[in-house]
Amino acid sequence: QKEVEQNSGPLSVPEGAIASLNCTYSDRGSQSFFWYRQYSGKSPELIMSIYSNGDKEDGRFTAQLNKASQYVSLLIRDSQPSDSATYLCAVTLTGGGNKLTFGTGTQLKVEL
Amino acid sequence: SAVISQKPSRDICQRGTSLTIQCQVDSQVTMMFWYRQQPGQSLTLIATANQGSEATYESGFVIDKFPISRPNLTFSTLTVSNMSPEDSSIYLCSVEGQGSGSYGYTFGSGTRLTVV
């Protein structure tokens, strides 16, 4: 079992719709969770971090964390073509200190 | 948020040679992280670089192949030694910091390495 798992996609959504990206992790003791966006040929950009169960909202983005079920998700409301990118989930593992372990990423395509 | 300047942005190198990648941060940071992203893949941590001590390498990565220097709290280098085509990847440095309203880890712009 991979430590951090994401569907590779592509996930296609129409412009204006809600895009839902999911991530599961295997380490029950993980404490910190991050979502990154990576455009083709660019480095990852931090979108959100979340540490506690529940929802965290920032603009059009909402991160959701459920530690009991070991998943974290990212919702993108009013999706725009500029949101088309690969979204990476990253987790800090128990005993790993500040090191991030990344999932393989989900490619999102927002279609006109 | 911390701003990281990474160079070179890209290079094409002959097999058997070495390339040194530099990362300069605009603020002092305790730890710097070096990642590799192979074509079509996600990020894999190579090592963590602390100022004043030896870098800590992840499983599968060794100092002889990827020597790291961390002479001060704002600068680090990663060398890819005795390169082979399998080393063709994007190499990224990262530090902790504030980004887009969340605290996390920011990345340099990356070095795209092609070994021929």
Interface residues (C-beta under 8 A of the other chain):
Chain A: F34 K42 S43 P44 E45 L46 I47 M48 S49 D58 L88 A90 G97 N98 K99 L100 T101 F102 G103 T104 G105
Chain B: M31 F33 Q41 S42 L43 T44 L45 T48 E58 I90 L92 S94 E96 G99 S100 G101 S102 Y103 G104 Y105 T106 F107 G108 S109 G110
